[in-house]
Amino acid sequence: MPDVTQAEVGRRLYHVHREKLVEQAIKMIQQSLGPEWRSYSEDDILLLGHLLQCTWNTIDQKIWDKINFVNVTRNDLQKILSYGEGVGPGKNPDPASVVEIKKILLAVK
């Protein structure tokens, strides 16, 4: 097994934790939207995951845990996805977009 630094292990654990929490959030959104969820493409869902991961980086864990993702509406989801233009592997949303996505999520009751 190759030598792996503690920093690399820590970085990987951070990414795995973030991915797990974002997956849980997406599942809750899917449940809340019910049949409407099927109107979103696989690319939309991948984009949502990427946008949520980038936003997760900016939200305190205790606050993230209190977001009621089951109350995310179709309108909220459309707004979030609207900030994904040009975003993809290796291309994150600009910081202003992340701030707007964060506002949407923190407004979910």
MDAnalysis code that builds the backbone (N, CA, C; Angstrom):
import MDAnalysis as mda
import numpy as np

u = mda.Universe.empty(327, n_residues=109, atom_resindex=np.repeat(np.arange(109), 3), trajectory=True)
u.add_TopologyAttr("name", ["N", "CA", "C"] * 109)
u.add_TopologyAttr("resid", np.arange(1, 110))
u.add_TopologyAttr("resname", ["MET", "PRO", "ASP", "VAL", "THR", "GLN", "ALA", "GLU", "VAL", "GLY", "ARG", "ARG", "LEU", "TYR", "HIS", "VAL", "HIS", "ARG", "GLU", "LYS", "LEU", "VAL", "GLU", "GLN", "ALA", "ILE", "LYS", "MET", "ILE", "GLN", "GLN", "SER", "LEU", "GLY", "PRO", "GLU", "TRP", "ARG", "SER", "TYR", "SER", "GLU", "ASP", "ASP", "ILE", "LEU", "LEU", "LEU", "GLY", "HIS", "LEU", "LEU", "GLN", "CYS", "THR", "TRP", "ASN", "THR", "ILE", "ASP", "GLN", "LYS", "ILE", "TRP", "ASP", "LYS", "ILE", "ASN", "PHE", "VAL", "ASN", "VAL", "THR", "ARG", "ASN", "ASP", "LEU", "GLN", "LYS", "ILE", "LEU", "SER", "TYR", "GLY", "GLU", "GLY", "VAL", "GLY", "PRO", "GLY", "LYS", "ASN", "PRO", "ASP", "PRO", "ALA", "SER", "VAL", "VAL", "GLU", "ILE", "LYS", "LYS", "ILE", "LEU", "LEU", "ALA", "VAL", "LYS"])
u.atoms.positions = np.array([
    [0.846, -1.178, 0.000],
    [0.000, 0.000, 0.000],
    [0.895, 1.246, 0.000],
    [0.611, 2.176, -0.896],
    [1.467, 3.360, -0.970],
    [1.319, 4.235, 0.283],
    [2.366, 5.004, 0.541],
    [2.313, 5.915, 1.676],
    [1.285, 7.011, 1.404],
    [0.424, 7.223, 2.375],
    [-0.600, 8.251, 2.260],
    [-0.451, 9.166, 3.470],
    [-0.396, 10.446, 3.201],
    [-0.234, 11.392, 4.303],
    [-1.547, 11.540, 5.069],
    [-1.412, 11.979, 6.295],
    [-2.597, 12.235, 7.126],
    [-3.484, 13.286, 6.467],
    [-2.873, 14.264, 5.829],
    [-3.642, 15.310, 5.162],
    [-4.486, 14.716, 4.038],
    [-3.917, 13.787, 3.275],
    [-4.661, 13.152, 2.191],
    [-5.825, 12.328, 2.739],
    [-5.591, 11.613, 3.818],
    [-6.648, 10.819, 4.444],
    [-7.754, 11.749, 4.941],
    [-7.366, 12.820, 5.595],
    [-8.337, 13.794, 6.093],
    [-9.149, 14.413, 4.976],
    [-8.489, 14.748, 3.880],
    [-9.169, 15.337, 2.724],
    [-10.186, 14.361, 2.144],
    [-9.795, 13.123, 2.035],
    [-10.688, 12.106, 1.479],
    [-11.890, 11.872, 2.390],
    [-11.655, 11.806, 3.691],
    [-12.756, 11.637, 4.639],
    [-13.736, 12.805, 4.564],
    [-13.206, 14.005, 4.400],
    [-14.033, 15.202, 4.243],
    [-14.934, 15.056, 3.024],
    [-14.366, 14.631, 1.902],
    [-15.129, 14.472, 0.666],
    [-16.182, 13.376, 0.787],
    [-15.832, 12.273, 1.416],
    [-16.788, 11.176, 1.586],
    [-17.942, 11.628, 2.475],
    [-17.642, 12.325, 3.538],
    [-18.679, 12.830, 4.452],
    [-19.613, 13.794, 3.721],
    [-19.020, 14.709, 2.954],
    [-19.813, 15.673, 2.190],
    [-20.713, 14.958, 1.187],
    [-20.166, 14.007, 0.456],
    [-20.954, 13.276, -0.542],
    [-22.116, 12.533, 0.103],
    [-21.881, 11.928, 1.246],
    [-22.928, 11.181, 1.943],
    [-24.064, 12.108, 2.364],
    [-23.727, 13.255, 2.950],
    [-24.763, 14.182, 3.397],
    [-25.531, 14.790, 2.228],
    [-24.850, 15.054, 1.137],
    [-25.529, 15.581, -0.045],
    [-26.444, 14.512, -0.651],
    [-25.998, 13.271, -0.679],
    [-26.855, 12.175, -1.161],
    [-28.124, 12.077, -0.328],
    [-27.996, 12.190, 0.978],
    [-29.161, 12.144, 1.865],
    [-30.103, 13.303, 1.564],
    [-29.543, 14.491, 1.344],
    [-30.360, 15.664, 1.028],
    [-31.115, 15.444, -0.282],
    [-30.451, 14.907, -1.278],
    [-31.099, 14.660, -2.569],
    [-32.217, 13.638, -2.415],
    [-32.012, 12.606, -1.619],
    [-33.064, 11.609, -1.391],
    [-34.284, 12.248, -0.735],
    [-34.048, 13.155, 0.209],
    [-35.168, 13.837, 0.864],
    [-35.912, 14.732, -0.119],
    [-35.180, 15.414, -0.974],
    [-35.816, 16.261, -1.995],
    [-36.627, 15.384, -2.937],
    [-36.063, 14.258, -3.341],
    [-36.764, 13.331, -4.231],
    [-38.075, 12.866, -3.595],
    [-38.028, 12.499, -2.330],
    [-39.226, 12.048, -1.632],
    [-40.276, 13.145, -1.575],
    [-39.842, 14.364, -1.316],
    [-40.806, 15.451, -1.181],
    [-41.466, 15.799, -2.514],
    [-40.746, 15.646, -3.602],
    [-41.308, 15.993, -4.913],
    [-42.149, 14.863, -5.503],
    [-41.957, 13.666, -4.984],
    [-42.750, 12.533, -5.457],
    [-42.604, 12.325, -6.952],
    [-43.739, 12.146, -7.655],
    [-43.698, 11.877, -9.100],
    [-43.056, 12.998, -9.923],
    [-43.082, 14.225, -9.398],
    [-42.469, 15.348, -10.125],
    [-40.966, 15.141, -10.313],
    [-40.365, 14.362, -9.427],
    [-38.925, 14.111, -9.489],
    [-38.534, 13.521, -10.837],
    [-39.422, 12.723, -11.413],
    [-39.101, 12.048, -12.682],
    [-38.926, 13.023, -13.848],
    [-39.354, 14.258, -13.665],
    [-39.199, 15.251, -14.739],
    [-37.763, 15.771, -14.823],
    [-36.932, 15.415, -13.840],
    [-35.537, 15.853, -13.850],
    [-34.649, 14.778, -14.461],
    [-33.756, 15.232, -15.321],
    [-32.855, 14.295, -16.002],
    [-31.719, 13.877, -15.067],
    [-31.010, 12.857, -15.487],
    [-29.837, 12.411, -14.724],
    [-28.813, 13.541, -14.639],
    [-28.662, 14.304, -15.723],
    [-27.735, 15.440, -15.712],
    [-28.170, 16.488, -14.693],
    [-29.489, 16.746, -14.600],
    [-30.005, 17.693, -13.601],
    [-29.650, 17.230, -12.194],
    [-29.814, 15.950, -11.946],
    [-29.563, 15.396, -10.614],
    [-28.068, 15.437, -10.286],
    [-27.231, 15.136, -11.261],
    [-25.783, 15.242, -11.048],
    [-25.384, 16.693, -10.783],
    [-25.980, 17.612, -11.538],
    [-25.709, 19.038, -11.340],
    [-26.159, 19.465, -9.944],
    [-27.337, 19.019, -9.523],
    [-27.830, 19.336, -8.187],
    [-26.835, 18.859, -7.129],
    [-26.356, 17.640, -7.283],
    [-25.376, 17.115, -6.334],
    [-24.124, 17.970, -6.277],
    [-23.646, 18.381, -7.429],
    [-22.434, 19.207, -7.489],
    [-22.685, 20.562, -6.815],
    [-23.826, 21.173, -7.125],
    [-24.149, 22.477, -6.538],
    [-24.308, 22.370, -5.020],
    [-24.953, 21.306, -4.563],
    [-25.139, 21.129, -3.121],
    [-23.807, 20.866, -2.425],
    [-22.913, 20.120, -3.058],
    [-21.600, 19.883, -2.446],
    [-20.827, 21.189, -2.303],
    [-20.870, 22.006, -3.336],
    [-20.163, 23.291, -3.274],
    [-20.770, 24.188, -2.204],
    [-22.078, 24.119, -2.049],
    [-22.760, 24.931, -1.040],
    [-22.504, 24.369, 0.356],
    [-22.483, 23.043, 0.480],
    [-22.205, 22.395, 1.770],
    [-20.907, 22.916, 2.358],
    [-19.930, 23.171, 1.502],
    [-18.627, 23.668, 1.960],
    [-18.742, 24.990, 2.717],
    [-19.843, 25.723, 2.500],
    [-19.972, 27.065, 3.072],
    [-20.955, 27.134, 4.241],
    [-21.569, 26.012, 4.584],
    [-22.584, 25.996, 5.640],
    [-22.069, 25.187, 6.824],
    [-22.185, 25.758, 7.997],
    [-21.802, 25.055, 9.214],
    [-22.585, 23.742, 9.309],
    [-21.928, 22.694, 9.769],
    [-22.542, 21.368, 9.837],
    [-23.835, 21.366, 10.650],
    [-23.856, 22.069, 11.767],
    [-25.050, 22.107, 12.609],
    [-26.213, 22.774, 11.879],
    [-25.916, 23.767, 11.083],
    [-26.965, 24.452, 10.313],
    [-27.435, 23.548, 9.184],
    [-26.496, 22.898, 8.473],
    [-26.858, 21.976, 7.385],
    [-27.821, 20.903, 7.898],
    [-27.520, 20.372, 9.060],
    [-28.335, 19.302, 9.634],
    [-29.762, 19.751, 9.933],
    [-29.971, 21.045, 10.073],
    [-31.309, 21.569, 10.389],
    [-32.115, 21.967, 9.151],
    [-31.502, 21.902, 7.981],
    [-32.228, 22.257, 6.760],
    [-33.253, 21.160, 6.474],
    [-34.494, 21.547, 6.275],
    [-35.576, 20.593, 6.000],
    [-35.656, 20.327, 4.498],
    [-34.772, 19.480, 4.024],
    [-34.730, 19.196, 2.593],
    [-36.037, 18.598, 2.086],
    [-36.817, 17.984, 2.969],
    [-38.112, 17.436, 2.547],
    [-39.100, 18.546, 2.202],
    [-38.772, 19.772, 2.568],
    [-39.643, 20.904, 2.253],
    [-39.157, 21.717, 1.049],
    [-38.128, 21.240, 0.372],
    [-37.661, 21.917, -0.843],
    [-38.733, 21.737, -1.911],
    [-39.166, 22.839, -2.483],
    [-40.222, 22.799, -3.496],
    [-39.625, 22.690, -4.893],
    [-40.480, 22.408, -5.832],
    [-40.037, 22.379, -7.232],
    [-39.463, 23.738, -7.629],
    [-40.089, 24.805, -7.144],
    [-39.612, 26.152, -7.438],
    [-38.217, 26.371, -6.850],
    [-38.005, 25.918, -5.604],
    [-36.678, 26.021, -4.991],
    [-35.648, 25.270, -5.826],
    [-36.018, 24.073, -6.232],
    [-35.101, 23.237, -7.004],
    [-34.763, 23.894, -8.340],
    [-35.756, 24.469, -8.986],
    [-35.512, 25.160, -10.260],
    [-34.543, 26.322, -10.062],
    [-34.742, 27.078, -8.975],
    [-33.839, 28.202, -8.689],
    [-32.411, 27.710, -8.471],
    [-32.284, 26.642, -7.687],
    [-30.944, 26.096, -7.419],
    [-30.284, 25.673, -8.726],
    [-31.007, 24.932, -9.542],
    [-30.435, 24.453, -10.807],
    [-30.105, 25.601, -11.759],
    [-30.799, 26.719, -11.622],
    [-30.539, 27.866, -12.508],
    [-29.136, 28.436, -12.295],
    [-28.540, 28.150, -11.160],
    [-27.184, 28.624, -10.881],
    [-26.115, 27.666, -11.402],
    [-26.534, 26.657, -12.119],
    [-25.594, 25.647, -12.582],
    [-25.095, 25.805, -14.001],
    [-25.434, 26.895, -14.639],
    [-24.991, 27.073, -16.022],
    [-23.463, 27.100, -16.093],
    [-22.914, 26.244, -16.927],
    [-21.469, 26.164, -17.098],
    [-20.750, 25.366, -16.023],
    [-21.500, 24.829, -15.063],
    [-20.902, 24.068, -13.971],
    [-20.806, 22.607, -14.375],
    [-19.721, 21.974, -14.007],
    [-19.531, 20.559, -14.318],
    [-18.238, 20.080, -13.704],
    [-17.812, 18.886, -14.094],
    [-16.559, 18.359, -13.546],
    [-15.415, 19.341, -13.763],
    [-14.772, 19.713, -12.671],
    [-13.663, 20.648, -12.760],
    [-14.073, 22.103, -12.865],
    [-15.375, 22.381, -12.892],
    [-15.853, 23.765, -13.011],
    [-16.946, 23.999, -11.977],
    [-16.580, 24.629, -10.879],
    [-17.513, 24.911, -9.801],
    [-18.298, 26.187, -10.083],
    [-19.424, 26.348, -9.414],
    [-20.172, 27.595, -9.571],
    [-19.385, 28.751, -8.972],
    [-19.666, 29.953, -9.442],
    [-18.967, 31.099, -8.880],
    [-19.464, 31.340, -7.452],
    [-18.659, 31.997, -6.640],
    [-19.013, 32.208, -5.232],
    [-20.366, 32.908, -5.036],
    [-20.716, 33.834, -5.922],
    [-22.001, 34.529, -5.796],
    [-23.161, 33.555, -5.972],
    [-23.011, 32.586, -6.866],
    [-24.049, 31.575, -7.065],
    [-24.197, 30.697, -5.824],
    [-23.089, 30.339, -5.224],
    [-23.119, 29.520, -4.007],
    [-23.836, 30.284, -2.893],
    [-23.586, 31.579, -2.797],
    [-24.260, 32.406, -1.784],
    [-25.775, 32.381, -2.018],
    [-26.200, 32.472, -3.274],
    [-27.631, 32.462, -3.583],
    [-28.259, 31.093, -3.278],
    [-27.565, 30.037, -3.603],
    [-28.064, 28.682, -3.296],
    [-28.176, 28.518, -1.780],
    [-27.195, 29.010, -1.067],
    [-27.219, 28.942, 0.396],
    [-28.441, 29.676, 0.933],
    [-28.748, 30.848, 0.387],
    [-29.926, 31.607, 0.816],
    [-31.201, 30.814, 0.600],
    [-31.301, 30.143, -0.548],
    [-32.482, 29.317, -0.849],
    [-32.619, 28.221, 0.189],
    [-31.527, 27.516, 0.456],
    [-31.568, 26.394, 1.396],
    [-31.896, 26.854, 2.812],
    [-31.307, 27.964, 3.224],
    [-31.551, 28.450, 4.589],
    [-32.960, 29.011, 4.762],
    [-33.624, 29.327, 3.659],
    [-35.002, 29.834, 3.717],
    [-36.038, 28.712, 3.758],
    [-35.602, 27.471, 3.496],
    [-36.523, 26.339, 3.500],
    [-36.996, 26.115, 4.931],
    [-38.296, 26.071, 5.094],
    [-38.873, 25.889, 6.451],
    [-39.428, 24.507, 6.619],
])
